[in-house]
Amino acid sequence: MPRMVKCSFCGNDVEAGSGLMYVRNDGNIMWFCSSKCLKNFRLGREPRKLPWTLKYSPK
């Protein structure tokens, strides 16, 4: 059974063998399902404010 992880930005599932692994200087490992999620994370955007993420929570 392949190991499934959640995208650290949007919350979607990342299948084994796909996605991007990002390792921070403090040793935390973050998984991203696409370059779109990685770029939005690096820009400092909040996933709660973007309607296309699973973490979206309207006010």
URDA-V736106 format. One record per residue. N is the residue number from 0. RES is the residue in one letter. PHI is phi in radians with two decimals (NA if undefined). Layout:
# URDA-V736106
n=N res=RES phi=PHI
n=N res=RES phi=PHI
This chain:
# URDA-V736106
n=0 res=M phi=NA
n=1 res=P phi=-1.19
n=2 res=R phi=-1.42
n=3 res=M phi=-1.90
n=4 res=V phi=-2.18
n=5 res=K phi=-1.65
n=6 res=C phi=-1.16
n=7 res=S phi=-1.22
n=8 res=F phi=-1.75
n=9 res=C phi=-1.67
n=10 res=G phi=1.65
n=11 res=N phi=-1.28
n=12 res=D phi=-1.30
n=13 res=V phi=-1.98
n=14 res=E phi=-1.28
n=15 res=A phi=-1.10
n=16 res=G phi=1.54
n=17 res=S phi=-2.37
n=18 res=G phi=1.52
n=19 res=L phi=-2.19
n=20 res=M phi=-1.81
n=21 res=Y phi=-2.10
n=22 res=V phi=-1.90
n=23 res=R phi=-1.43
n=24 res=N phi=-1.08
n=25 res=D phi=-1.48
n=26 res=G phi=1.70
n=27 res=N phi=-1.21
n=28 res=I phi=-1.80
n=29 res=M phi=-2.12
n=30 res=W phi=-1.87
n=31 res=F phi=-2.23
n=32 res=C phi=-1.37
n=33 res=S phi=-2.70
n=34 res=S phi=-1.20
n=35 res=K phi=-1.06
n=36 res=C phi=-1.19
n=37 res=L phi=-1.10
n=38 res=K phi=-1.15
n=39 res=N phi=-1.17
n=40 res=F phi=-1.14
n=41 res=R phi=-1.15
n=42 res=L phi=-1.36
n=43 res=G phi=1.44
n=44 res=R phi=-1.37
n=45 res=E phi=-1.58
n=46 res=P phi=-1.15
n=47 res=R phi=-1.23
n=48 res=K phi=-1.73
n=49 res=L phi=-1.87
n=50 res=P phi=-1.15
n=51 res=W phi=-1.46
n=52 res=T phi=-1.63
n=53 res=L phi=-1.36
n=54 res=K phi=-1.51
n=55 res=Y phi=-1.07
n=56 res=S phi=-2.36
n=57 res=P phi=-1.16
n=58 res=K phi=-1.29
